[in-house]
Amino acid sequence: MFHEIRFPANLSFGSVGGPERRTEIVALANGFEERNTPWAHSRRHYDAGVGLRSLDDLEALIAFFEARRGQLHGFRWKDWSDYRSCLPSGKVGPLDQDIAIGDGVRVTFPLLKAYRSGEESYSRPILKPVAGTVLVAVAADQKVEGVEFSVDAAKGEILFEIPPPVGTRITAGFEFDVPVRFDADRIQVSVASFQAGDVPNVPVVEIRL
């Protein structure tokens, strides 16, 4: 089960983590390599212990951990290094990301974020947008949430009241969370060690939904 609640953002600030890829490499007899990947999408890992700064923070972490029953239930995580559809220095806008091209029939579209470098790009599914932050435009004309479209913040989808016309460019901007779970069923901490600057290791891992 997934709990639609965010890990305290003040505790995730300063955490260490990022994307992981899985690549299978086979060395051939002639010295060349064959490389392949079983993963279509990357998976992110974080350490929730790094952001703890006080005993109150530690108490909040333990309460959150207990309420999720350890690894049992997933939850939202704010990745401070990557949580918006625009550049970190920018402001979320309705033209940030290309989502799809209208066909005059379809009304539901998943949110995506593109990562580009040179001629290559990767489209990441955004499954947990932050409610109230999603801006949408069709053919560069911004639409009104609640009137012309709605957002399913639990699935990462936008739903139009009227199908976008054929050939129209659908774009969106948003803030988003990462669906994660704790990657351990126990937290080990010593108050004396914590006050001396030794923070507990609390692994968090992205989950597929």
C-alpha positions as a Markdown table, in Angstrom:
| # | Residue | x | y | z |
|---|---|---|---|---|
| 1 | Met | 0.0 | 0.0 | 0.0 |
| 2 | Phe | 1.1 | 3.5 | -0.7 |
| 3 | His | 0.5 | 6.4 | 1.8 |
| 4 | Glu | -0.1 | 9.7 | 0.1 |
| 5 | Ile | 2.1 | 11.6 | 2.6 |
| 6 | Arg | 5.4 | 13.3 | 2.2 |
| 7 | Phe | 8.4 | 12.6 | 4.3 |
| 8 | Pro | 9.1 | 15.8 | 6.3 |
| 9 | Ala | 10.7 | 18.1 | 3.7 |
| 10 | Asn | 12.9 | 19.8 | 6.3 |
| 11 | Leu | 14.4 | 16.3 | 7.1 |
| 12 | Ser | 15.0 | 15.3 | 3.5 |
| 13 | Phe | 16.8 | 18.6 | 2.9 |
| 14 | Gly | 20.5 | 17.9 | 3.0 |
| 15 | Ser | 20.0 | 14.2 | 2.4 |
| 16 | Val | 22.4 | 12.3 | 0.1 |
| 17 | Gly | 21.1 | 10.4 | -2.9 |
| 18 | Gly | 20.4 | 10.2 | -6.6 |
| 19 | Pro | 19.5 | 8.0 | -9.6 |
| 20 | Glu | 20.9 | 4.5 | -10.1 |
| 21 | Arg | 21.0 | 2.6 | -13.5 |
| 22 | Arg | 21.7 | -1.1 | -14.0 |
| 23 | Thr | 23.9 | -2.1 | -16.9 |
| 24 | Glu | 24.9 | -5.6 | -17.8 |
| 25 | Ile | 28.3 | -5.8 | -19.4 |
| 26 | Val | 29.7 | -8.9 | -21.2 |
| 27 | Ala | 33.4 | -8.8 | -22.2 |
| 28 | Leu | 34.0 | -10.5 | -25.5 |
| 29 | Ala | 37.0 | -12.6 | -26.4 |
| 30 | Asn | 38.1 | -9.9 | -28.9 |
| 31 | Gly | 38.3 | -7.3 | -26.2 |
| 32 | Phe | 35.0 | -5.5 | -27.2 |
| 33 | Glu | 32.0 | -5.3 | -24.9 |
| 34 | Glu | 28.3 | -5.8 | -25.2 |
| 35 | Arg | 26.2 | -3.6 | -22.9 |
| 36 | Asn | 22.5 | -3.9 | -22.2 |
| 37 | Thr | 20.1 | -2.8 | -19.5 |
| 38 | Pro | 17.0 | -4.6 | -18.1 |
| 39 | Trp | 15.8 | -1.3 | -16.7 |
| 40 | Ala | 13.8 | 1.2 | -18.8 |
| 41 | His | 13.9 | 3.7 | -16.0 |
| 42 | Ser | 16.4 | 4.7 | -13.3 |
| 43 | Arg | 15.8 | 4.1 | -9.6 |
| 44 | Arg | 16.7 | 6.5 | -6.9 |
| 45 | His | 18.3 | 5.9 | -3.5 |
| 46 | Tyr | 18.6 | 8.3 | -0.6 |
| 47 | Asp | 19.8 | 8.4 | 3.0 |
| 48 | Ala | 17.2 | 10.0 | 5.3 |
| 49 | Gly | 19.6 | 10.1 | 8.3 |
| 50 | Val | 21.8 | 12.8 | 6.9 |
| 51 | Gly | 19.2 | 15.6 | 7.2 |
| 52 | Leu | 18.7 | 15.0 | 11.0 |
| 53 | Arg | 19.9 | 18.0 | 13.1 |
| 54 | Ser | 18.3 | 17.6 | 16.5 |
| 55 | Leu | 16.6 | 15.1 | 18.8 |
| 56 | Asp | 13.3 | 16.5 | 17.7 |
| 57 | Asp | 14.2 | 15.6 | 14.1 |
| 58 | Leu | 15.1 | 12.1 | 15.3 |
| 59 | Glu | 11.7 | 11.8 | 17.0 |
| 60 | Ala | 9.9 | 12.9 | 13.8 |
| 61 | Leu | 11.9 | 10.3 | 11.8 |
| 62 | Ile | 11.0 | 7.5 | 14.2 |
| 63 | Ala | 7.3 | 8.5 | 14.2 |
| 64 | Phe | 7.2 | 8.5 | 10.4 |
| 65 | Phe | 9.0 | 5.2 | 10.3 |
| 66 | Glu | 6.6 | 3.5 | 12.7 |
| 67 | Ala | 3.5 | 4.9 | 10.9 |
| 68 | Arg | 4.8 | 3.4 | 7.6 |
| 69 | Arg | 5.5 | 0.1 | 9.4 |
| 70 | Gly | 9.1 | 0.1 | 8.3 |
| 71 | Gln | 9.4 | -1.1 | 4.7 |
| 72 | Leu | 5.7 | -2.0 | 4.4 |
| 73 | His | 4.1 | 1.2 | 3.1 |
| 74 | Gly | 5.4 | 3.6 | 0.4 |
| 75 | Phe | 5.4 | 7.4 | 0.8 |
| 76 | Arg | 6.4 | 10.6 | -1.0 |
| 77 | Trp | 9.9 | 12.0 | -0.9 |
| 78 | Lys | 11.0 | 15.5 | -1.9 |
| 79 | Asp | 14.3 | 15.2 | -3.8 |
| 80 | Trp | 15.7 | 18.7 | -3.3 |
| 81 | Ser | 18.1 | 18.3 | -6.2 |
| 82 | Asp | 15.3 | 17.5 | -8.7 |
| 83 | Tyr | 11.7 | 18.3 | -7.8 |
| 84 | Arg | 10.5 | 20.7 | -10.5 |
| 85 | Ser | 9.8 | 20.5 | -14.3 |
| 86 | Cys | 12.1 | 23.5 | -14.9 |
| 87 | Leu | 15.7 | 24.4 | -14.2 |
| 88 | Pro | 16.5 | 24.8 | -10.5 |
| 89 | Ser | 16.9 | 28.5 | -11.0 |
| 90 | Gly | 13.7 | 28.9 | -12.9 |
| 91 | Lys | 10.0 | 29.1 | -12.1 |
| 92 | Val | 7.5 | 26.4 | -13.0 |
| 93 | Gly | 5.5 | 27.3 | -16.1 |
| 94 | Pro | 2.9 | 25.6 | -18.4 |
| 95 | Leu | 5.4 | 25.3 | -21.3 |
| 96 | Asp | 8.1 | 23.5 | -19.3 |
| 97 | Gln | 7.6 | 19.9 | -20.6 |
| 98 | Asp | 6.2 | 18.4 | -23.8 |
| 99 | Ile | 3.6 | 15.9 | -22.7 |
| 100 | Ala | 1.9 | 14.7 | -25.9 |
| 101 | Ile | 0.3 | 15.7 | -29.2 |
| 102 | Gly | -3.5 | 15.8 | -29.2 |
| 103 | Asp | -5.4 | 13.4 | -31.4 |
| 104 | Gly | -8.9 | 14.8 | -30.9 |
| 105 | Val | -10.0 | 11.7 | -28.9 |
| 106 | Arg | -7.7 | 11.1 | -26.0 |
| 107 | Val | -8.4 | 13.1 | -22.8 |
| 108 | Thr | -6.0 | 11.5 | -20.3 |
| 109 | Phe | -2.2 | 12.1 | -20.4 |
| 110 | Pro | 0.6 | 11.1 | -18.1 |
| 111 | Leu | 3.1 | 13.7 | -16.8 |
| 112 | Leu | 6.6 | 13.4 | -18.0 |
| 113 | Lys | 10.0 | 15.1 | -17.5 |
| 114 | Ala | 12.6 | 15.0 | -20.2 |
| 115 | Tyr | 16.4 | 14.9 | -19.4 |
| 116 | Arg | 18.5 | 15.9 | -22.4 |
| 117 | Ser | 22.2 | 15.8 | -23.2 |
| 118 | Gly | 23.4 | 16.4 | -26.7 |
| 119 | Glu | 21.2 | 14.4 | -29.1 |
| 120 | Glu | 20.1 | 11.9 | -26.5 |
| 121 | Ser | 17.1 | 12.3 | -24.1 |
| 122 | Tyr | 15.3 | 10.3 | -21.5 |
| 123 | Ser | 11.6 | 10.7 | -20.5 |
| 124 | Arg | 10.9 | 10.1 | -16.9 |
| 125 | Pro | 7.3 | 9.3 | -15.8 |
| 126 | Ile | 6.2 | 11.6 | -13.1 |
| 127 | Leu | 3.8 | 9.6 | -10.9 |
| 128 | Lys | 3.5 | 11.9 | -7.8 |
| 129 | Pro | 3.0 | 15.5 | -8.8 |
| 130 | Val | 2.4 | 18.0 | -6.0 |
| 131 | Ala | -1.3 | 19.0 | -5.9 |
| 132 | Gly | -1.8 | 22.7 | -6.8 |
| 133 | Thr | 1.5 | 23.1 | -8.7 |
| 134 | Val | 0.5 | 21.6 | -12.1 |
| 135 | Leu | 0.1 | 24.1 | -14.9 |
| 136 | Val | -1.1 | 22.9 | -18.3 |
| 137 | Ala | -1.2 | 24.5 | -21.8 |
| 138 | Val | -2.6 | 23.3 | -25.2 |
| 139 | Ala | -1.0 | 25.0 | -28.2 |
| 140 | Ala | 0.7 | 27.4 | -25.7 |
| 141 | Asp | -2.7 | 28.5 | -24.4 |
| 142 | Gln | -2.8 | 28.0 | -20.6 |
| 143 | Lys | -5.8 | 26.0 | -19.3 |
| 144 | Val | -7.7 | 26.5 | -16.0 |
| 145 | Glu | -7.5 | 23.6 | -13.5 |
| 146 | Gly | -10.9 | 22.6 | -12.2 |
| 147 | Val | -12.6 | 24.0 | -15.3 |
| 148 | Glu | -10.7 | 22.7 | -18.4 |
| 149 | Phe | -8.7 | 20.0 | -16.8 |
| 150 | Ser | -8.1 | 18.1 | -13.6 |
| 151 | Val | -5.1 | 16.4 | -12.0 |
| 152 | Asp | -4.8 | 12.9 | -10.5 |
| 153 | Ala | -2.0 | 13.6 | -8.1 |
| 154 | Ala | -1.9 | 9.9 | -7.0 |
| 155 | Lys | -1.3 | 8.7 | -10.6 |
| 156 | Gly | 0.5 | 11.6 | -12.2 |
| 157 | Glu | -2.1 | 12.2 | -14.9 |
| 158 | Ile | -4.0 | 15.2 | -16.3 |
| 159 | Leu | -7.5 | 14.8 | -17.5 |
| 160 | Phe | -9.1 | 17.2 | -20.0 |
| 161 | Glu | -12.8 | 18.0 | -20.1 |
| 162 | Ile | -12.6 | 18.2 | -23.9 |
| 163 | Pro | -10.1 | 16.3 | -26.0 |
| 164 | Pro | -7.2 | 18.5 | -27.2 |
| 165 | Pro | -7.6 | 19.0 | -31.0 |
| 166 | Val | -5.6 | 16.9 | -33.5 |
| 167 | Gly | -2.0 | 18.0 | -33.8 |
| 168 | Thr | -2.0 | 20.4 | -30.8 |
| 169 | Arg | 1.1 | 20.4 | -28.5 |
| 170 | Ile | 0.2 | 19.6 | -24.9 |
| 171 | Thr | 2.7 | 20.9 | -22.3 |
| 172 | Ala | 2.9 | 21.1 | -18.5 |
| 173 | Gly | 4.9 | 22.4 | -15.6 |
| 174 | Phe | 4.8 | 21.0 | -12.1 |
| 175 | Glu | 6.6 | 20.2 | -8.8 |
| 176 | Phe | 6.8 | 16.5 | -8.0 |
| 177 | Asp | 7.7 | 13.9 | -5.3 |
| 178 | Val | 9.4 | 10.5 | -5.7 |
| 179 | Pro | 7.5 | 7.4 | -4.6 |
| 180 | Val | 9.7 | 5.6 | -2.1 |
| 181 | Arg | 9.9 | 3.2 | 0.9 |
| 182 | Phe | 12.3 | 2.7 | 3.7 |
| 183 | Asp | 15.0 | 0.2 | 2.6 |
| 184 | Ala | 15.4 | -1.3 | 6.1 |
| 185 | Asp | 13.1 | -2.6 | 8.8 |
| 186 | Arg | 15.0 | -1.1 | 11.7 |
| 187 | Ile | 16.6 | 2.1 | 12.8 |
| 188 | Gln | 19.6 | 2.0 | 15.1 |
| 189 | Val | 20.6 | 5.1 | 16.9 |
| 190 | Ser | 22.4 | 6.1 | 20.1 |
| 191 | Val | 21.5 | 9.5 | 21.6 |
| 192 | Ala | 25.0 | 10.0 | 22.9 |
| 193 | Ser | 26.5 | 9.2 | 19.4 |
| 194 | Phe | 23.9 | 11.4 | 17.7 |
| 195 | Gln | 24.7 | 14.4 | 19.9 |
| 196 | Ala | 28.3 | 13.8 | 19.1 |
| 197 | Gly | 27.6 | 14.2 | 15.4 |
| 198 | Asp | 27.1 | 10.5 | 14.4 |
| 199 | Val | 23.8 | 10.3 | 12.4 |
| 200 | Pro | 22.0 | 7.0 | 11.8 |
| 201 | Asn | 21.9 | 5.4 | 8.4 |
| 202 | Val | 18.3 | 5.4 | 7.2 |
| 203 | Pro | 18.2 | 4.1 | 3.6 |
| 204 | Val | 15.3 | 5.0 | 1.3 |
| 205 | Val | 14.7 | 3.6 | -2.1 |
| 206 | Glu | 12.4 | 4.5 | -5.0 |
| 207 | Ile | 9.6 | 2.1 | -5.8 |
| 208 | Arg | 7.8 | 1.1 | -9.0 |
| 209 | Leu | 4.1 | 1.8 | -9.1 |
